[in-house]
């Protein structure tokens, strides 16, 4: 093993002082630690000990101090080496952990229905159980479809409940709802020949992304990745009592109705 690799392993394990049992291959030369000379107490039996050779040119009075200085120098070099090799926390990882600890606010529950009217799909915000056959909202929708020359009797195709599951540990934020709704629409409309999507209500605007302010009205028509051109309108229930909103919607639909008229 290379010396640098060995030191990296030791630093990662937090080992700052160590002595090899045998000579290590590719190991750099190190000054061996010098043990201080100890004196035996009077009347005590001599003990077997290992003495390192001392330099004969050194004065006898300075042996203990020089040994102590050499040991301190070795400890300092080991401490400096281990400090340089100690793994430093990545600032990017710390930022990701901090961001993950900030939980997004959960989005309130809502219910959407997907209807088909010829080459146009309709994503409608409504209350459960949804549009009923004799409801004023469905009657208004039929009048709108008749005016723009779409089949005036749409058929129900699928619905979308948010949250997807009742487990509170599941991410129920607006970004999660936006991704789930986009995946829902892409999966349901694949290979259906849809040329336009009409959205009625507030929460269908999540197709545009989670950063959109739902209190602000969306533009008349938007291009969304992996989906046909999408236009947005107020909820059917609010249009029932808003003649000005109906007139504005009619002007909007006159500009974009050519998309499905070309398919008929």
Buried (B, 14 or more C-beta within 10 A) or exposed (E): EEEEEBBEEBBEEEEBEEEEEEEEEEEEEEEEEBEEEEEEEEEEEEEEEEEEEEEEEEEEEEBEEBBEEBBEEBEEEBEEBBEEBEEEEEEEEEEEEEEEEEEEEBBEEBBBBBBBBBBBBBBBBBEEEBBEEEBEBBEBBBEBBEBBEBBBEBEEBBBBEBBBEEEEEEBBBBBBBBBBBBEBBEEBBEEEEBBBBBBBBBBBBBBBEBEBEBEEEBEBBBEBEEBBBBBBBBBBBBBBEBEEBBEBBEEBBEEBBEBBEEEE
